[in-house]
């Protein structure tokens, strides 16, 4: 789904589609645009061919990959670009947002130092025996006799 389709969505539907509030999405796009401008300024050697995808579409493709577990091939076909373009864009968006640190979650030590009490619920998903009908000797012998005739 392209970003142009999301422009008319309400806040609720936008969040359902992307997993982010519109303000958070806009903040991420702002960070990505700043980094892109920094990397592709005229003074550097990285100023190359313009991308077919807008920054919003790159972020949206990354969210589709991370949230929906879609393959790169399917994402690329929905955006009309090559699979390698989606792979590069996804990796770049992930690395850029990680390095920026704006969306960084607190570490384990910060959680342990806080005053919050966390409640942990464990669910046992071990195997349980299945009830199966018991085999009778008579049924086995009858089945063998029927198979041979």
PyMOL commands that set and color helices and strands:
alter all, ss='L'
color gray80, all
select helices_A, chain A and resi 3-6+11-18+22-39+55-68+72-79+83-100+108-113+137-148
alter helices_A, ss='H'
color red, helices_A
deselect
rebuild
show_as cartoon
